[in-house]
Amino acid sequence: RYAFRQTFPLGGKRGLAREIAEAGAEQAVARERLSRVELRSLVKLAFNEYQYAHAATQVTEELRSLVDELESIAEARYRVGLAPQQDVIKAQTEHSSLQSELLTLERDRRGTAARLNGILARPANAPLATPAGWSALPAAVPTLAELQARILGGNPQVAELNARIQEARRAEELANRNWIPDITVGTAVVQMGNRAEEFELMLEMNVPLWGRRRSAEQREAVSMRYAAEARREAVNSRLAGSVGEAWSALETAFRQHALTERTLLPQAELTYQSALASYQTGNVDFATLLDAQRQIRQLRLSLLSYELEQRVRVVELERLIGAEL
């Protein structure tokens, strides 16, 4: 006996089931894309912190050499009785302080290198090339309105929620149509040897009788749709706030970097040169000279901090919109 059966759901239920499956597939694609975006952001953040540790080490080493020169000047003046011994001791203390900072920076550099290796699935102590410099910043940063608009079309989390809402809506429609009966048509053939003896035709109707269960399924589907829509609204609001915060912080970092580079650091360097000349003629004490040197060090490290802040905020914006700026 050979038999064949085919079910024909009425009311377009088969098409709705296909659309629900497609929405589930879209959610899986969005989750995969979200994982890739998150991983890319982690790599960029770790690299920028690794670059910061390397650049800060270079700046501190240069300033340590500057302190060594100041120590030589203080020793020369001390030998001829033009400066007290305390000046030499202060220079040596400053040198030791910078040496301690270098050890701290080396610790931070190794830590960020280990984290970067871990993200890249490499051994923690795998060697990394010396960074060639900061990663390039975007030529122009979009406006806040443009970034918030790009979230709706680019953020993978929003895409997943949109697919989930689509799935919930189709599930609700399917629950509403489950009151429509399904019809099953079947045929069978009875064969003896090589000869067909008889044929059978079957018609079966599945009538939904359990009203309470159908009503519960409808209420569940409606609740799932409401929950998905509420979650999307909450995520959209949170993302809009995060974009506004990151964009504002990026703009501030740009302004702080420009102010420090164009105004504060040149002024500090002039102050240091003036203090150095005055110390050599005995018009200022060594503490004033050291304060001028520390001001230069602080401003140069601040410049590096602003460089890092800019790139951190760019990475954050790229993660939120799901694409590079």
N, C-alpha and C positions, 0 to 999 in steps of 0.2 A: 504494500500500500504506500502510495506517495501522496502527501498532502501539502497544501500551500494555504497560508492564511495571511491576510492583510487587514490592519486596523486603520480606519479612516476617522480620525477625530474631527468633529464638526466645530464650526465657529472659529476657524483659524488658529486652533490651539497648537498645531504642529509648528506653524510659523513663529508663534510666540516662544515656544520652547527653543527653537533655533536661535532667536534673538537673545534669549537669556544666556544660552551657551556662548554666543559671540561676545556679550557684555562681560562674561566671566573671563574670556580670553583677553579682552582689552585690559581688564584689571591686572592680569598676570604680566602683560607687557609693560604696563605703567609701573608695577612694582619692580620689575627688572631694571627699567630705566632709572627709577629712583635710587636703586642700589648703585648704579654706575655713577650717577651724579654725586651721591654722598662719597663714594670712594675717590672720585676725582678731587672733590673738595678737601678731603683729608690729606691727599698727597700734596696738593698745592700749599695747604697750611703748614704741613711739616717741612716742606722745602723752604718756605719763606722764613720760618723760625730757624732753620739750619743756616740760611744765608745771614740772618740777623746775628746769630752767635759768631759766625765767621767775621763779619764786618766789624762787630763790636770789639772782637779780639784785636783786629788790625788797628783800630782807633786807639785802644788802650796801650798797645805796644808802641805806637808812635808817641803817645803822651808820656810813656815811661822814658823813652829816649829824651824827650824834652826835659823831664825832671832830672835826668842824668846830667844834662847840660847846665841846668840851674845849680845842681850840686857842685859841679866843677867851678862855676863862677863863685859860689859861696866859699869854697875851699881856697880859691885864689885870693879872695878878699880877706879871708881869715888869716892867711899866712902873712900878709903885710899889715895886719892889724886894723883893717878897715871894716871888718864885720865880726860879730861875736860867734863863738862856736855853736851857739844854738841854731844859727842859720843852717849850718852843715847838718846838724842833727834833724832839723825839720825836713830838709831835703831827703835825707835817708829814710825818715819815717814815711814821707809821701811815696818814695820808691817802694817801700815794703807794702804800703796800702794798695798800690797799683798791681804789685805782684800777686797779692791776695785776690784782687778782682780778676786777674787773668786766670787764676786757678778756678774761680767760680764760673767764668765764661767757658773754660775748657770742659768743665762738668756739664754745663748746659748744652754745649755743642755735641758731646758724646750722647747725651740723652736724646736730643732731637734726631741725631743720626740713627740711633737704635730704633726710635719710633718710626722714622721714615723707612728703614729696612723692614720693620714689622708690617707696615701697611703694604709694602711691595712684596711681601711673602719671601723675604730674604733673611738669612741669619742676622741676628742683632749686631754682631761685630763685623759684618761684611764691610769692606772698604767702600767709601764714597768719594767721588771726585771732588776736588775743591770747587765750590760754586763760582761760576764765571761772573756773577753779578745778579742784581735784582731782576726778577721777571718783569717783562714789559707791562706797563699800565695801558688801559684802553686809550685810544686817541681822544675820545670824547665820551663823557659819561651821560647816558640818557637822562631825561628829566624824570622827576618822581612820578608824574602821571604816566609817562611811557613805561616805566618799570612796573607799575601796578597793573597796567593793561597787559603787559607781557606775562604776568603771573597766570592770568586766566587761561592763556593759550599754551603756556610752556611748562608750568610746574607739574611734575609727574604725579605728585600727591593729589593735586586738583583733578588731573586726568583720571586717576584711579577712582576718585569719588564721583566724578561725572559718570563713569562706566557703572559704578555701583548703583547710582540713582536710576540709570537706564535699566539695569537689571531688576531693581525693585519695582519700577513702573510696569515692566513687562510681567513680572511675577504677580503683581496686583491684577493686571488684565486677565492673566491666566486663571487666577483664583475666581474672578468674576465669571469667567466662561466655563468653569468646571461644572456649572449647573446643566450645561448642555450635554446630552448623552453621547457616548461614543459607539460607533457601529463597526463591527468586525465582520468582514466577508471572507469566506474560505472555500476552497475547492479541494477535492480529494479524488484520486483515481485508484481503483482496485485492479491490480494486474496479476494475472495468472500466467506464468511463463513469459512468453513474448506477446501476450494478448491482453488488452485492456478489457476487463469484464464489465465494470460499471463505473459511473462517475457520481460524485456527491457534491452538492452545493449547500453551503452553510451560511446562515445569516444570524448574527448575534448582536444584541443591543445591550449596552451597559448603561443603566439608568441610575443617576445619582439620587439616592434615597436618604442618605444621612445628612440631614439639614444642619444639625448642630456642628458637625465637623466641617462642612463647607463654610458655614458662617465664621467659625474660628479661623479657618485658613484665610478668609477674606480680611478679617480684622488683623491678623498677623502680617499679611502683605501690606496693608495700609500703614501699620505701625513701622514696618521696616522701611517703607518709603519716606515717612516723616523723619525717621531717625537719620537716614542717609542725607536728606536735604538739610536737616539741622546741622549735621556734622560738616557738610560742605560750607554752609554759611559761617560756622565757627572757624573753620580752617582758613577761609578767605579773609576773614577779619584779622586773624592772627598773622597771616602772611603779609597783609597790607601794612599792619603795624610794624612788622619786622623789616620790611623793605624801607619804610619811612625812617626807621631808626638807623639802619645801615647806611642809607643814602645821606642822612644828615651827618653821621659820624665821618663818612668819607669826605664830604665837603669841608668839614671842620679840619680834618687831617691835612687836606690840601692847603688850606689857608695857614695853618700853623707851620707847615713845612716851608711855605713861601716866606712867611714872616721871619722864621729862624734863619733861613739860608740867606736872605737878602738884607736883613737888617740886624738882627740880634747877634749872629755870629761875627759878621764884619766889625761890629762895634766892640765885641769882646776881644777880638784879635788886636784892634787898635789900642784898647785899654791895656792888654798884656804887653804890647811893644812899648807903650809909654811907661808902664811900671818897670819893665826890664831896664830901660834907659835910666830911669830915675833911681833904681836900686844901684846900678853901677856907679852913679855919681853920689850916692849916699843920701838922696832926697826922700826915699821911702824905705820902709823896712821889708824884710824878707817875707813876712806874713802877707803883706799886701800883694807881693808878687805871686805867692802861692795861690791866693784867692783868685787872682786873675787867670792863672793857669787852670784852676778847678772850674771856673766859669766856662772856659773854652771846652774842657772835657765834657761838662754837663750838656752844653749846647750841641756838641757833635754827636753825643749819644742820643740826645733828643731827636736830632735829625734822623737817625737810624730808626728810632721808635716810630716816628711819623711815616717813614718809608714802609715799615712793617704794618702799621695800622692801615695805611692805604690799601695794601694788598690783601690784608685780612678782610677788609670791608668789601673789596671787589669780589673776592672768593665767596663771601656770604651772599652778595647780590646774585652772583651767577648760580649759586645753589638754589636760591629762592625762585629765580625765573627759569631754571632748568636749562640754561644755555650760557655761552660766553658773551660778555659784553662787546 
